């Protein structure tokens, strides 16, 4: 794999807030209902993704499109992955679990030639296998004569090695010959800054106990920061990267009231209640929940946002597959 590029300067995630530390529920096992002293309950602050960001995009705006919002076992929606578009350039974050990524990109009006960078968080099947299809289609287009800039694939070295190995085991040799040419693997270190889609980011190790996983912070070109925590509960070691962020992207495996049905803590995941308490403790401004179960999609937004908003006073977003917002 090609060495990572020279790090780019990146503003910090935000000024620290004097907020009470939110507990890591998964580390403690199945907890009692959240202590309201962490954040006093409020009335639900539910915002649809289309209305929660900037009311009108500018040249400095970034469009976030949730291509998938579900966890690994969903069948009624797609696995969690998303795109960040800045101008004509797109950063794709994960690919879900299969070739379902392709129609979702098409529905979002994201052409493969516009994806100039990819970020892989970790090697679980619901995140990595969709990227095999993306790399295949990009290589095939180049082999057919399409002119495009190289596609840079970022992530930790272990994850990129796995992705390249899967591709070499399953894809034709003429596709894999584009590795190192039209497709460049760029391993990152914990805390390393990098540039993607014309934006400045910093990768960080989320401290996963299952598979090595990176999240990232993004310095929004128009001001402010976005922090992606991956798909596992918050680890205290990541606080310097995410505290005070304008946007926090956080997994919520299920609602707390459904914990006996979906067993989030046994699977090292969080609930919507945990995410609300975390967002309040970190002093972030907006909370977006993803990586959920799909048992009741018509009521998911209302139920998850109500539970998180009982502890977090800011806007809570629970997008459906395909929804976009401007940051």
Secondary structure, 3 states (H helix, E strand, C coil): CECCCCCCCCCCCCCCCCCCCCCCHHHHCCCCCCCCCCCCCCCCCECCHHHHCCCCCCCCCCEEEEEECECCCCCCCCECEEEEEECCEEEEECCCCCCHHHHHHHHCCCCHHHEEEEECCCCCHHHHHHHHHHHHHHHHHHHCCCCCCCEEEEEEHHHHHHHHHHHHHHCCHHHHCCECCCEEEEEECCCCEEEECCEEEEEEECCCCCCCCEEEEEECCCCCEEEECCCCCCCHHHHHHHCCCCEEEEECCECHHHHHHHCCCCCCCCEHHHHHHHHHHHCCCEEEEECECCCCHHHHHHHHHHHHHCCCCCEEECCCCCCEEEC
